[in-house]
Amino acid sequence: MAIIIMGIVLFICVITVALVLMKKLSKNEIMLEVTATSEGKNELDQAIMKIYFTYSIGKLASRKRQILGSVEWSDGWMPVSYNLKENGVYREERLLYATKNQSYSTFEIHAPNAIDDQGRGEGYAVLVLENPDISHRSSRAGVILAVTANMITYQLSDSTSWHNEVVIN
C-alpha cells in the first residue's frame, strides 16, 4: 500500500515540476524591453534621446498577424523619427507625427520583414527636447505594441526613464 501511495505522490511531483518548468520557459516567448540612450545634441542644441525596444511575439510569429506600435513620452519632448530592423538590418528612418497636445505617436510594423524566424524584432524611436523644464527631475518614454493574431489582440508595454540633468547639461 505504501508503494502505491509513494507512486502517486511521485507522479504528482513530476507533473507539478513539469508544469512549473513549462510556465517558466513560456514566459520568455512574449516580451517587450525598452531602454533609452542619450545621443547628445542636434544642430539646434536640442537634447536627443533614442528609445530602443526589443520584442518577441513567440508562437504568434507563425500566425497571420498585425502589429501596431505606439511611443509615448513626457512633456517637453517631441518625436522625430523611428526605425525598425527589417530583414536583419536597420533601413531608413521614418517620421513620427504628433500634434502639440499629444504625448504619443503610433506606427505600423510590417511583420514579415520586421520579425525574424524566432518571432523577435527590434527598433528605436528618436525624441528631441523642445521645451526644457528643469523643474521636472526626470522624463520617461514608453513603447506599447498591440499584436493581433487570429482576431485576438495581445498588448505588450514597457517604459524607461532618465534624469533630465544628465541630458540637458
Residue frames as qw, qx, qy, qz and C-alpha x, y, z in Angstrom:
[[0.000, 0.885, 0.466, 0.000, 0.00, 0.00, 0.00],
 [0.323, -0.779, 0.103, 0.527, 2.87, 2.35, 0.84],
 [0.417, -0.091, 0.590, 0.685, 4.40, 1.75, -2.61],
 [0.185, 0.654, 0.639, 0.361, 1.15, 2.79, -4.33],
 [0.178, -0.937, -0.232, 0.191, 0.91, 5.98, -2.24],
 [0.424, -0.568, 0.335, 0.621, 4.59, 6.79, -2.92],
 [0.395, 0.219, 0.670, 0.590, 3.99, 6.20, -6.63],
 [0.071, 0.838, 0.510, 0.179, 1.02, 8.58, -6.67],
 [0.303, -0.882, -0.007, 0.361, 2.95, 11.26, -4.74],
 [0.474, -0.311, 0.498, 0.656, 5.93, 10.87, -7.07],
 [0.315, 0.491, 0.658, 0.476, 3.67, 11.14, -10.13],
 [0.062, -0.938, -0.341, 0.012, 2.05, 14.33, -8.77],
 [0.408, -0.728, 0.197, 0.514, 5.51, 15.83, -8.03],
 [0.460, -0.019, 0.598, 0.656, 6.78, 15.09, -11.55],
 [0.184, 0.708, 0.585, 0.350, 3.67, 16.61, -13.15],
 [0.218, -0.936, -0.182, 0.210, 3.96, 19.72, -10.93],
 [0.451, -0.531, 0.361, 0.620, 7.64, 20.23, -11.77],
 [0.397, 0.254, 0.652, 0.595, 6.92, 19.78, -15.49],
 [0.061, 0.853, 0.487, 0.178, 4.10, 22.36, -15.37],
 [0.323, -0.867, 0.015, 0.380, 6.27, 24.88, -13.48],
 [0.470, -0.292, 0.504, 0.664, 9.13, 24.46, -15.97],
 [0.306, 0.511, 0.643, 0.482, 6.77, 24.87, -18.94],
 [0.086, -0.939, -0.331, 0.043, 5.36, 28.04, -17.39],
 [0.399, -0.730, 0.208, 0.515, 8.83, 29.50, -16.79],
 [0.448, -0.057, 0.610, 0.651, 10.06, 28.68, -20.29],
 [0.219, 0.652, 0.622, 0.375, 6.95, 30.10, -21.96],
 [0.188, -0.867, -0.226, 0.402, 7.28, 33.42, -20.08],
 [0.302, -0.527, 0.370, 0.703, 10.22, 34.45, -22.26],
 [0.427, 0.358, 0.708, 0.434, 8.36, 33.83, -25.51],
 [0.077, 0.817, 0.380, 0.426, 6.33, 37.04, -25.49],
 [0.492, -0.593, -0.203, 0.605, 8.15, 40.11, -24.18],
 [0.301, 0.848, 0.095, 0.427, 8.99, 43.77, -24.76],
 [0.626, -0.484, -0.138, 0.596, 12.01, 45.59, -23.35],
 [0.244, 0.905, 0.131, 0.322, 12.63, 49.35, -23.63],
 [0.619, -0.427, -0.072, 0.656, 15.83, 51.31, -22.91],
 [0.218, 0.971, 0.094, 0.034, 16.86, 54.92, -23.52],
 [0.717, -0.110, 0.097, 0.682, 20.23, 56.26, -24.65],
 [0.019, 0.898, 0.019, -0.439, 21.31, 59.90, -24.76],
 [0.744, 0.394, 0.311, 0.442, 22.63, 60.75, -28.23],
 [0.388, -0.135, 0.031, 0.911, 23.96, 64.23, -27.40],
 [0.213, 0.687, 0.266, -0.642, 22.55, 67.35, -29.05],
 [0.595, 0.554, 0.480, 0.329, 21.49, 68.25, -32.56],
 [0.389, 0.291, 0.144, 0.862, 22.38, 71.37, -34.58],
 [0.265, -0.709, -0.233, -0.611, 19.55, 73.29, -32.81],
 [0.044, 0.369, -0.669, 0.644, 21.14, 72.48, -29.41],
 [0.790, -0.250, 0.015, -0.560, 18.26, 70.14, -28.53],
 [0.369, -0.352, 0.847, -0.148, 18.97, 67.04, -26.47],
 [0.687, 0.194, -0.535, -0.453, 18.38, 63.79, -28.36],
 [0.535, -0.241, 0.754, -0.295, 17.19, 60.52, -26.80],
 [0.518, 0.159, -0.729, -0.418, 16.93, 57.22, -28.63],
 [0.698, -0.171, 0.476, -0.507, 14.34, 54.88, -27.21],
 [0.292, 0.280, -0.880, -0.249, 15.40, 51.34, -28.17],
 [0.764, -0.087, 0.373, -0.520, 12.90, 48.49, -27.98],
 [0.207, 0.225, -0.928, -0.211, 13.28, 44.77, -28.50],
 [0.721, -0.017, 0.271, -0.637, 10.34, 42.42, -28.62],
 [0.053, 0.102, -0.976, -0.185, 9.42, 38.81, -29.09],
 [0.668, -0.012, -0.002, -0.744, 5.99, 37.52, -30.03],
 [0.457, -0.202, 0.849, -0.170, 6.85, 33.85, -29.60],
 [0.374, 0.231, 0.887, 0.143, 4.41, 31.40, -31.16],
 [0.364, 0.767, 0.326, -0.416, 2.33, 34.25, -32.58],
 [0.015, -0.597, 0.525, 0.606, 5.04, 34.65, -35.24],
 [0.168, 0.013, 0.923, 0.346, 3.69, 31.60, -37.06],
 [0.235, 0.641, 0.711, -0.168, 0.15, 33.01, -37.27],
 [0.205, 0.628, 0.344, 0.668, -1.34, 35.68, -39.53],
 [0.402, -0.628, -0.394, 0.537, -0.83, 38.86, -37.52],
 [0.194, 0.808, 0.111, 0.545, -0.83, 42.63, -37.49],
 [0.585, -0.391, -0.338, 0.625, 1.39, 44.69, -35.20],
 [0.051, 0.880, 0.115, 0.457, 0.86, 48.33, -34.26],
 [0.588, -0.151, -0.383, 0.696, 3.35, 50.22, -32.14],
 [0.143, -0.924, -0.195, -0.297, 2.94, 53.33, -30.06],
 [0.534, 0.076, -0.358, 0.762, 5.58, 55.55, -28.45],
 [0.290, -0.895, -0.284, -0.184, 4.67, 57.87, -25.59],
 [0.536, 0.221, -0.284, 0.764, 6.83, 60.48, -23.87],
 [0.306, -0.603, -0.441, 0.591, 6.99, 63.12, -21.13],
 [0.159, 0.962, 0.209, -0.080, 6.14, 66.81, -21.56],
 [0.160, -0.842, 0.358, 0.371, 8.79, 68.86, -23.35],
 [0.382, -0.230, 0.799, 0.403, 9.86, 66.04, -25.65],
 [0.661, 0.523, -0.018, -0.538, 8.77, 65.67, -29.28],
 [0.831, 0.046, 0.523, 0.183, 9.15, 62.72, -31.62],
 [0.107, 0.648, -0.476, -0.585, 11.35, 62.96, -34.68],
 [0.623, 0.347, -0.598, -0.366, 11.55, 59.52, -36.25],
 [0.797, -0.269, 0.510, -0.180, 11.56, 55.78, -35.75],
 [0.427, 0.505, -0.706, -0.255, 13.38, 52.89, -37.36],
 [0.910, -0.149, 0.298, -0.248, 12.76, 49.14, -37.39],
 [0.205, -0.427, 0.836, 0.278, 15.25, 46.41, -38.06],
 [0.825, 0.372, 0.111, -0.410, 13.92, 44.73, -41.21],
 [0.923, 0.337, -0.165, 0.085, 15.43, 41.55, -42.59],
 [0.842, -0.228, -0.139, 0.469, 18.25, 41.86, -40.05],
 [0.428, 0.045, -0.006, 0.902, 19.35, 45.48, -40.71],
 [0.063, 0.711, 0.342, -0.612, 18.15, 48.99, -39.99],
 [0.456, 0.525, 0.500, 0.517, 16.96, 50.62, -43.20],
 [0.108, 0.456, 0.104, 0.877, 15.60, 54.16, -43.31],
 [0.021, -0.283, -0.603, 0.745, 14.25, 56.29, -40.52],
 [0.077, -0.591, -0.645, -0.478, 10.58, 57.16, -40.86],
 [0.098, -0.359, 0.185, -0.910, 8.95, 60.28, -39.43],
 [0.211, -0.456, -0.811, 0.299, 6.83, 60.13, -36.29],
 [0.099, -0.488, -0.236, -0.835, 3.98, 62.61, -36.20],
 [0.305, -0.542, -0.683, 0.383, 2.32, 64.22, -33.20],
 [0.030, -0.819, -0.221, -0.528, 0.40, 67.41, -32.55],
 [0.076, 0.527, -0.449, 0.718, 1.35, 69.80, -29.76],
 [0.629, -0.387, 0.270, -0.618, -1.27, 68.36, -27.41],
 [0.959, 0.016, -0.260, -0.109, -0.33, 64.72, -27.98],
 [0.340, -0.691, 0.632, -0.088, 2.11, 62.77, -25.88],
 [0.681, -0.058, 0.724, 0.094, 2.13, 59.68, -28.10],
 [0.454, 0.535, -0.429, -0.569, 2.51, 58.63, -31.71],
 [0.851, 0.034, 0.509, -0.127, 1.67, 55.36, -33.46],
 [0.255, 0.565, -0.660, -0.426, 3.33, 53.39, -36.23],
 [0.955, 0.112, 0.046, -0.269, 2.80, 50.09, -38.04],
 [0.337, -0.508, 0.774, 0.174, 5.25, 47.21, -38.00],
 [0.753, 0.369, -0.380, -0.389, 5.34, 45.23, -41.26],
 [0.795, -0.398, 0.429, -0.162, 5.60, 41.83, -39.58],
 [0.952, 0.260, 0.073, 0.143, 7.05, 39.70, -42.43],
 [0.537, 0.649, -0.250, 0.478, 10.11, 41.97, -42.70],
 [0.154, -0.725, 0.369, -0.560, 10.49, 43.10, -39.07],
 [0.781, -0.403, 0.387, -0.279, 10.27, 39.74, -37.29],
 [0.158, 0.494, -0.843, -0.143, 12.91, 37.03, -37.54],
 [0.596, -0.020, -0.766, -0.241, 12.30, 33.25, -37.57],
 [0.337, -0.183, -0.792, 0.476, 12.14, 33.11, -33.77],
 [0.190, -0.798, -0.550, -0.158, 9.49, 35.87, -33.60],
 [0.447, -0.603, -0.154, 0.642, 11.88, 38.60, -32.43],
 [0.381, 0.726, 0.232, 0.523, 12.36, 42.14, -33.64],
 [0.436, -0.518, -0.216, 0.703, 13.82, 45.48, -32.62],
 [0.263, 0.737, 0.291, 0.551, 13.68, 49.17, -33.38],
 [0.347, -0.329, -0.327, 0.815, 14.10, 52.62, -31.93],
 [0.080, 0.893, 0.388, 0.212, 12.35, 55.98, -31.76],
 [0.442, 0.121, -0.140, 0.877, 14.14, 59.33, -31.65],
 [0.207, -0.885, -0.417, 0.029, 12.90, 62.13, -29.36],
 [0.383, 0.359, -0.150, 0.838, 14.24, 65.68, -29.03],
 [0.275, -0.584, -0.527, 0.553, 13.85, 68.01, -26.05],
 [0.186, 0.642, 0.355, 0.653, 11.98, 71.02, -27.41],
 [0.307, -0.781, -0.004, -0.544, 10.94, 72.70, -24.16],
 [0.516, 0.085, -0.695, 0.493, 13.45, 72.02, -21.38],
 [0.528, -0.698, -0.080, -0.478, 11.78, 72.21, -17.99],
 [0.309, 0.387, -0.726, 0.476, 14.34, 71.96, -15.20],
 [0.536, -0.322, 0.388, -0.677, 11.56, 71.67, -12.57],
 [0.973, 0.015, -0.031, -0.229, 10.97, 68.09, -13.74],
 [0.416, -0.638, 0.642, 0.086, 13.83, 65.97, -12.42],
 [0.367, -0.117, 0.881, 0.274, 13.18, 63.08, -14.77],
 [0.585, 0.328, -0.261, -0.694, 11.48, 62.17, -18.01],
 [0.576, -0.022, 0.815, -0.061, 10.10, 58.92, -19.29],
 [0.501, 0.337, -0.479, -0.638, 9.22, 57.21, -22.53],
 [0.616, -0.011, 0.753, -0.229, 7.29, 54.05, -23.18],
 [0.307, 0.211, -0.720, -0.586, 6.50, 51.71, -26.03],
 [0.662, 0.136, 0.579, -0.455, 3.28, 49.77, -26.46],
 [0.174, 0.187, -0.814, -0.521, 2.87, 47.02, -29.05],
 [0.718, 0.168, 0.380, -0.558, -0.55, 45.65, -29.99],
 [0.040, 0.235, -0.905, -0.353, -0.20, 42.27, -31.69],
 [0.744, 0.183, 0.219, -0.604, -3.40, 40.99, -33.29],
 [0.132, 0.247, -0.926, -0.253, -3.34, 37.31, -34.26],
 [0.219, -0.301, -0.913, -0.168, -6.42, 35.27, -35.14],
 [0.288, -0.674, -0.350, -0.584, -8.69, 38.14, -34.08],
 [0.662, -0.667, -0.261, 0.222, -7.20, 38.28, -30.55],
 [0.256, 0.821, -0.217, 0.461, -5.12, 41.32, -29.56],
 [0.770, -0.380, -0.258, 0.443, -2.19, 40.97, -27.17],
 [0.064, 0.950, -0.077, 0.294, -0.77, 44.17, -25.70],
 [0.782, -0.134, -0.221, 0.567, 2.86, 44.48, -24.63],
 [0.014, 0.942, -0.015, 0.335, 4.19, 47.55, -22.86],
 [0.738, -0.303, -0.187, 0.574, 7.36, 48.71, -21.17],
 [0.091, 0.968, 0.023, 0.233, 8.87, 52.08, -20.29],
 [0.703, -0.034, -0.225, 0.674, 12.10, 53.67, -19.21],
 [0.138, -0.981, -0.134, -0.031, 13.07, 56.92, -17.51],
 [0.665, 0.201, -0.142, 0.705, 16.12, 59.13, -17.18],
 [0.315, -0.695, -0.252, 0.595, 17.33, 62.14, -15.17],
 [0.385, 0.885, 0.218, 0.143, 16.94, 65.41, -17.08],
 [0.283, -0.885, 0.279, 0.242, 20.08, 66.95, -15.54],
 [0.620, -0.224, 0.622, 0.423, 22.26, 64.47, -17.45],
 [0.515, 0.537, 0.575, 0.342, 20.52, 65.14, -20.77],
 [0.104, 0.977, 0.185, 0.022, 20.26, 68.95, -20.53],
 [0.319, -0.846, 0.346, 0.252, 23.89, 69.53, -19.50]]
